[in-house]
Amino acid sequence: MATQGALAIRHAGKIYDPEGVHVVALDDVSVDIGAGEFCVIVGPSGCGKTTLLNAVAGFDQLTDGEIVMDEQLLASPGRKLLPGPDRMVVFQHGALFPWKTVLWNVACGPIAQNRMTPTEANEKARELLGRVGLAGAEKQYSGELSGGQKRRVEIVRALMNDPKILLLDEPFRALDALTKSVVQEYLLELYDYSRKTVFFITHDLEEAIFLADNVVVMTTRPGRVKKIVRVDMPRPRTHEVTTTDRFLQLKSELGAAIHEEALRAFEAGERELA
């Protein structure tokens, strides 16, 4: 089990352009994520999900509150935090080097950081690629891969750096439903293997329930925590759980909360257009 990667978000707030437009993206957000837990954030567009992820990653600064990792202050107002290998991010749009092979893309991080020799990194890369069904794809280039294969390579590459926390910002959004279901199971295969702390953003409620230990529902802007629901389904999971009574109960409970916020977001947009 993971011994590192506990994340405490305490009264986090973020205001963009405080002296001008004054957009409140986050307001008094508090979430505790235990080491090795899989936490999924859901909510309407503009609720601050990505802003929160960016603050954890070190891409953005908080206006209020703090973020603590393993009891060490990570972010607070005025604190310049840089991205680091302890927090690896997988974005919506891929960032593989297209002129390099799959094996090079996956192994380059720990080699460049002198944490592994090329032989060690290549061996580890092949092991992880095999765990996500990509054994034999090491010599291919990203242009030869499907969307689902690219996503798997990017997640494996992030794990190769041995982060404390894996941050994923809607990584499967562009995939079709069938491909998405397969890639989700591969992600859980890697999660069960590594037990890294995962901070995952999605608009897909079924995806959130299938993957998560905890689902955090955010309100429409300003983003606050509306509800946190524990997903009390055993692991390992396959997509067969999506037809169980408990899954459907959780979907109903969370769906009602998200629908309420979606209506508020829609009504707010209508008022702005009026």
C-alpha positions as CSV (number, residue, x, y, z in Angstrom):
1,M,0.0,0.0,0.0
2,A,1.1,3.6,-0.6
3,T,2.8,5.3,2.3
4,Q,3.2,8.7,0.5
5,G,0.9,11.0,-1.4
6,A,-1.6,12.0,1.2
7,L,-3.2,15.3,0.0
8,A,-5.1,17.8,2.2
9,I,-6.8,20.7,0.4
10,R,-7.8,23.2,3.1
11,H,-10.1,26.2,2.4
12,A,-8.6,26.7,-1.0
13,G,-9.7,29.8,-3.0
14,K,-8.8,31.2,-6.3
15,I,-9.7,34.5,-7.8
16,Y,-8.7,35.4,-11.3
17,D,-8.0,39.1,-12.0
18,P,-8.9,40.2,-8.5
19,E,-8.6,43.9,-9.4
20,G,-10.5,43.7,-12.6
21,V,-13.1,41.1,-13.7
22,H,-12.8,39.3,-10.3
23,V,-13.7,35.8,-11.3
24,V,-14.0,33.5,-8.3
25,A,-13.0,30.1,-9.6
26,L,-12.7,28.4,-6.2
27,D,-14.2,29.3,-2.8
28,D,-13.4,27.5,0.5
29,V,-12.7,24.1,-1.0
30,S,-11.6,21.4,1.4
31,V,-10.9,17.8,0.5
32,D,-8.8,15.2,2.1
33,I,-7.3,12.4,-0.1
34,G,-5.6,9.6,1.7
35,A,-2.3,8.1,0.4
36,G,-3.1,5.6,-2.3
37,E,-6.7,6.7,-2.7
38,F,-8.4,7.3,-6.1
39,C,-10.3,10.6,-5.9
40,V,-12.5,11.8,-8.8
41,I,-13.7,15.4,-9.1
42,V,-16.9,16.0,-11.1
43,G,-19.0,19.1,-11.7
44,P,-20.3,21.4,-14.4
45,S,-18.0,23.2,-16.8
46,G,-16.4,26.2,-15.1
47,C,-16.7,24.9,-11.6
48,G,-13.0,25.1,-10.9
49,K,-12.0,21.4,-11.4
50,T,-9.0,22.1,-13.6
51,T,-8.0,25.2,-11.5
52,L,-7.8,22.9,-8.5
53,L,-5.7,20.4,-10.3
54,N,-3.4,23.1,-11.6
55,A,-2.9,24.4,-8.0
56,V,-1.9,20.9,-6.9
57,A,0.4,20.4,-9.9
58,G,2.1,23.8,-9.4
59,F,0.8,25.5,-12.6
60,D,-1.3,28.0,-10.7
61,Q,-1.3,29.8,-7.3
62,L,-4.1,29.9,-4.7
63,T,-5.6,33.2,-3.5
64,D,-6.7,31.6,-0.2
65,G,-6.1,28.4,1.8
66,E,-3.4,25.9,1.4
67,I,-2.6,22.5,-0.1
68,V,-0.5,20.1,2.0
69,M,1.1,16.8,0.8
70,D,2.4,14.3,3.3
71,E,2.1,17.0,6.0
72,Q,4.4,19.4,4.0
73,L,3.0,22.7,2.7
74,L,2.7,22.5,-1.0
75,A,0.8,25.6,-2.0
76,S,-0.6,28.7,-0.3
77,P,-1.2,32.4,-1.4
78,G,2.1,33.9,-2.7
79,R,3.9,30.6,-2.5
80,K,5.7,30.0,-5.8
81,L,5.3,26.2,-6.4
82,L,7.0,24.6,-9.4
83,P,5.8,21.4,-11.1
84,G,7.9,18.4,-10.0
85,P,8.2,14.6,-10.6
86,D,6.3,14.0,-7.3
87,R,3.2,15.2,-9.1
88,M,2.8,14.0,-12.7
89,V,0.0,15.3,-14.9
90,V,-1.8,13.6,-17.9
91,F,-3.8,16.2,-19.8
92,Q,-6.8,15.9,-22.2
93,H,-4.5,16.4,-25.2
94,G,-1.5,14.1,-25.5
95,A,2.1,15.3,-25.4
96,L,4.1,12.3,-26.8
97,F,7.2,13.1,-28.8
98,P,6.0,12.0,-32.3
99,W,9.5,11.5,-33.7
100,K,10.5,9.1,-30.9
101,T,9.4,5.5,-30.3
102,V,6.9,4.4,-27.6
103,L,9.8,2.9,-25.6
104,W,11.8,6.1,-25.7
105,N,8.8,8.2,-24.7
106,V,8.1,6.1,-21.7
107,A,11.7,5.6,-20.5
108,C,13.1,9.1,-21.1
109,G,12.1,10.6,-17.8
110,P,13.9,8.5,-15.3
111,I,16.9,8.3,-17.6
112,A,17.2,12.1,-17.9
113,Q,16.8,12.4,-14.1
114,N,19.5,9.8,-13.6
115,R,17.2,7.7,-11.5
116,M,17.6,4.7,-13.7
117,T,20.1,3.4,-16.2
118,P,18.8,3.0,-19.8
119,T,18.7,-0.7,-19.2
120,E,16.7,-0.4,-16.0
121,A,14.3,2.2,-17.5
122,N,13.7,0.1,-20.7
123,E,13.0,-3.0,-18.6
124,K,10.6,-1.2,-16.4
125,A,8.9,0.5,-19.4
126,R,8.4,-2.8,-21.1
127,E,6.9,-4.3,-17.9
128,L,4.4,-1.4,-17.5
129,L,3.5,-1.4,-21.2
130,G,2.7,-5.1,-20.9
131,R,0.4,-4.4,-18.1
132,V,-1.7,-2.1,-20.3
133,G,-1.8,-4.4,-23.3
134,L,1.0,-2.7,-25.3
135,A,3.6,-5.4,-25.2
136,G,5.2,-5.4,-28.7
137,A,4.4,-1.7,-29.3
138,E,7.7,-0.4,-28.0
139,K,9.2,0.4,-31.5
140,Q,6.1,2.1,-32.8
141,Y,5.7,5.9,-33.1
142,S,2.8,7.9,-31.7
143,G,1.3,8.4,-35.2
144,E,0.9,4.7,-35.6
145,L,-1.1,4.4,-32.3
146,S,-4.8,4.7,-31.8
147,G,-6.2,7.3,-29.3
148,G,-6.7,4.7,-26.6
149,Q,-3.1,3.4,-27.1
150,K,-1.7,6.9,-26.8
151,R,-3.6,7.5,-23.6
152,R,-2.1,4.3,-22.1
153,V,1.4,5.3,-23.1
154,E,1.0,8.7,-21.5
155,I,-0.2,7.2,-18.2
156,V,2.6,4.7,-18.2
157,R,5.1,7.5,-18.9
158,A,3.8,9.4,-15.9
159,L,4.1,6.4,-13.6
160,M,7.6,5.7,-14.8
161,N,8.6,8.9,-12.8
162,D,7.4,7.2,-9.6
163,P,5.2,10.2,-8.5
164,K,3.5,10.5,-5.2
165,I,0.4,11.8,-7.0
166,L,-0.9,11.1,-10.5
167,L,-3.1,14.0,-11.8
168,L,-5.4,13.3,-14.7
169,D,-7.4,16.0,-16.4
170,E,-10.2,14.3,-18.4
171,P,-7.7,12.0,-20.1
172,F,-10.3,9.9,-21.9
173,R,-12.7,12.7,-23.0
174,A,-12.0,12.3,-26.7
175,L,-12.3,8.5,-26.8
176,D,-15.4,6.6,-28.0
177,A,-17.4,4.8,-25.4
178,L,-16.0,1.3,-26.3
179,T,-12.4,2.4,-26.3
180,K,-12.9,4.4,-23.1
181,S,-14.3,1.3,-21.2
182,V,-11.2,-0.7,-22.2
183,V,-8.7,2.1,-21.2
184,Q,-10.5,2.6,-17.9
185,E,-9.9,-1.0,-17.0
186,Y,-6.2,-0.7,-17.9
187,L,-5.9,2.4,-15.7
188,L,-7.3,0.4,-12.8
189,E,-4.8,-2.4,-13.6
190,L,-2.0,0.2,-13.2
191,Y,-3.7,1.6,-10.1
192,D,-4.0,-1.7,-8.4
193,Y,-0.4,-2.4,-9.3
194,S,1.1,0.9,-8.1
195,R,-1.4,2.2,-5.5
196,K,-0.4,5.8,-6.3
197,T,-2.7,8.6,-5.1
198,V,-4.8,9.6,-8.1
199,F,-6.6,13.0,-8.6
200,F,-8.9,12.5,-11.6
201,I,-11.2,15.0,-13.3
202,T,-14.1,14.0,-15.5
203,H,-17.5,15.0,-16.7
204,D,-18.5,11.4,-17.1
205,L,-20.5,10.2,-14.0
206,E,-20.2,6.5,-14.8
207,E,-16.5,6.8,-15.3
208,A,-16.2,8.6,-11.9
209,I,-18.1,5.9,-10.0
210,F,-16.3,3.0,-11.8
211,L,-12.8,4.4,-11.0
212,A,-13.1,6.2,-7.7
213,D,-12.8,5.5,-4.0
214,N,-14.3,8.9,-3.4
215,V,-16.3,11.2,-5.8
216,V,-16.2,14.9,-5.1
217,V,-19.1,16.9,-6.6
218,M,-18.3,20.6,-7.2
219,T,-20.9,23.4,-7.4
220,T,-21.2,25.7,-10.3
221,R,-19.0,28.8,-10.1
222,P,-17.8,29.8,-7.6
223,G,-16.5,26.2,-7.2
224,R,-17.3,24.7,-3.8
225,V,-17.6,21.2,-2.5
226,K,-21.2,20.2,-2.8
227,K,-20.9,16.6,-1.8
228,I,-18.4,13.8,-1.3
229,V,-19.6,10.2,-1.8
230,R,-17.6,7.1,-0.9
231,V,-17.7,4.5,-3.6
232,D,-18.0,1.4,-1.4
233,M,-17.5,-1.2,-4.1
234,P,-14.6,-3.8,-3.8
235,R,-11.5,-3.8,-5.9
236,P,-10.3,-5.0,-8.4
237,R,-13.2,-3.9,-10.6
238,T,-14.3,-4.7,-14.1
239,H,-17.1,-3.1,-16.0
240,E,-19.5,-5.8,-14.8
241,V,-19.9,-3.7,-11.7
242,T,-21.7,-1.0,-13.7
243,T,-24.8,-3.2,-13.8
244,T,-24.9,-3.9,-10.1
245,D,-27.6,-2.4,-7.8
246,R,-25.0,-0.5,-5.7
247,F,-23.5,1.1,-8.8
248,L,-26.9,2.2,-10.0
249,Q,-27.7,3.6,-6.5
250,L,-24.5,5.6,-6.5
251,K,-25.3,6.8,-10.0
252,S,-28.7,8.0,-8.9
253,E,-27.4,9.8,-5.8
254,L,-24.6,11.5,-7.6
255,G,-26.6,12.2,-10.7
256,A,-29.2,14.2,-8.8
257,A,-26.5,16.4,-7.2
258,I,-24.7,17.0,-10.5
259,H,-28.0,17.7,-12.4
260,E,-28.9,20.3,-9.9
261,E,-25.6,22.1,-10.4
262,A,-25.8,21.7,-14.2
263,L,-29.2,23.5,-14.1
264,R,-27.7,26.3,-12.0
265,A,-24.8,26.7,-14.5
266,F,-27.3,26.8,-17.4
267,E,-29.5,29.4,-15.6
268,A,-26.4,31.5,-14.8
269,G,-25.4,31.4,-18.5
270,E,-28.9,32.4,-19.6
271,R,-28.9,35.4,-17.2
272,E,-25.5,36.5,-18.6
273,L,-26.9,36.3,-22.1
274,A,-30.1,38.2,-21.3
